[in-house]
Amino acid sequence: MVSSLEQDGRTVVLCECFARDGLQHEPDFLPTATKTALVQRFADIGFARVEATSYSNPKVVPQFADATDMLRGLPRRPGVFYKATCANVRAVERAVADAQAGFGANEISLLVSATESHSMKNLARSRADQWANIRQMAGAAGGRFRLIGTISMAFGCSFEGKVDPSIVMDDVGRMRDAGVRHVTLGDTTGTATPVTTRTLFRRLMAEYPDVVPIAHFHDTRGTGLANYVAALEAGVRHFDCAIGGVGGHPAKVRYGGGHTGNVCTEDLVDLFENMGVKTGIDLDRLLSTVEACEQALGRTLQGRVARSGLNPLRTAPYTAPARPA
């Protein structure tokens, strides 16, 4: 069955998160011109969605103090969504002001955590307060943006352990009631398995068939690629990733020991393409883009394909398996 999400010959839509989720982990400020050039480059090589920046409080996340300046230098282009993360109504108001000035993001994300402990750590609000905040934010957006709802700790919490899937489903419903039609399930500290991944996404699609599911997994325990294949098999067609596997949590907020980086873009693209899953990414320019990101950060990143090269063997186009009865 051909997915209604396919465009330009893609089987899946990838969101490149290097410039936001990746850079929030970095203690040193990256020059605005460098960030703008990288985001433009991501769009140039075929990413239909790019997480560009965050309207964060610069005192909390200094990396994004230049959000408006960076977006001002980023020309909009047909077929590309530039996303900005918003944590509160003030952030949405900043996004609206930029939009009214003729530039800025055309997609914003609204964040909630599936657990109280993480909500307090990450957002300094209870879940109840954050849900009230989300409703106000969606109203303030005024239909100017595509809204992306993100549910963190959807597969398990480093503070509270197991997360009841029914809580996650209720949160998806609340997002939908707020006017959000794209909802991301976040495996924030890499506790998901292929089994839990398939189960939760299949339940989401069964209970909310009008919601577009997005997978956002971290590779904390080396399970990211396996979980993305499981999500693909469950019917998910939107995936988040970050060049070099960078990011994972804000530099000043720690949760989960050890490596917490995102699923590595170049490794995911290589895997999907060799499964016959069309990503729409220019493979000839992918690894040079990784090099540009490494140069920007001044270090070698986590990706395996950047060191080994792309797999030279290609397969036939991907055929989605039949959904179980």
C-alpha positions, 0 to 999 in steps of 0.5 A, a space after each residue: 500500500 502506498 503511504 499518503 505521506 510519501 512525497 517526491 518518491 520518498 517512503 519516509 520523511 526524516 527530520 534532521 535535528 542536529 541544529 536544535 536537539 543536537 546543539 542543545 547539548 553543546 556548551 560552546 556557542 556555535 556562530 549564528 552564520 554557521 548554524 544557518 548555513 548548516 540548516 540550509 545545507 540539510 534542506 539542500 540535500 533533501 530533508 523535508 523537515 529540519 529542526 532549526 532552533 528553539 525559542 528557549 530562554 537564553 539564560 537557560 539555553 544560551 545556544 539558542 539566544 540567536 533564534 530570531 537572527 538565525 531564522 531571519 537569515 534562513 529563506 523559506 523554501 517550498 516543500 521544507 518545514 523548519 521547526 522551532 521548539 517552544 516551551 511556553 506561550 512567550 516562545 510561541 509569541 516570539 515565533 508569531 512575531 517572526 512569522 508576522 515579519 515574514 520569516 521564521 519557522 513554519 512548524 513549532 513543537 509543543 512539549 510534554 513529559 509522560 512523567 511528573 519527575 521528568 516534567 519538573 526536571 526538564 520544564 520546571 512544571 507539573 504535568 497539569 501545569 504543562 498541559 494548561 500551558 500547551 492549550 494556551 500555546 496552541 491558541 497563541 499559535 493561531 493556526 500559523 504553523 504546523 503543530 508537532 506534539 512531543 511526548 517525552 519519556 513515552 517508553 520509560 523514564 530514568 526517574 520513575 521507571 515504567 510508563 503506563 502506555 495508557 498515560 501516553 495514549 491519553 496524552 496523544 488524545 490531549 494533543 489531538 484535542 488541542 489541534 495537534 495532528 502530528 505527535 512524536 513519541 520520544 524514547 528520551 533515554 533509550 529504554 524502548 525495545 522493538 517489541 515495545 516500539 511496535 506495540 505502542 505505535 500500533 496502539 497509537 495508530 489504532 486509537 488515533 488514525 487521524 494523527 501522524 505518528 513520529 518516532 524520536 529515539 535515542 541510541 543510549 543503549 545501541 538500540 536506536 536503529 532496531 527500534 526505528 525498523 520496528 517503528 517502520 514495520 508498525 507503519 510509522 513513516 516520520 522519523 527524527 535523527 541527528 547527524 553524528 548522533 549528537 544531542 540527547 539532553 540539554 547541557 544543564 539538565 542531566 538524566 540517564 547515565 552515559 551516552 544519550 545521543 540521538 539516532 545517527 542520521 547517516 547510519 539511519 539513511 544508509 540502513 533505510 536506503 539499503 532496505 529499499 526505503 527511500 529517504 529522499 536524501 542525496 547520498 552523494 552529499 550526505 557524508 560531506 555534510 557530516 564532515 561539515 558538522 564535524 568541522 563546526 563542532 571541532 571533533 569526530 562524531 558518533 556515526 559509523 557510516 562516516 568512518 566506514 562509508 556507505 554500504 555499496 549494496 542496494 536492494 529493491 524498493 521497500 514493500 510494507 508488510 501486511 498489518 496484523 489482523 
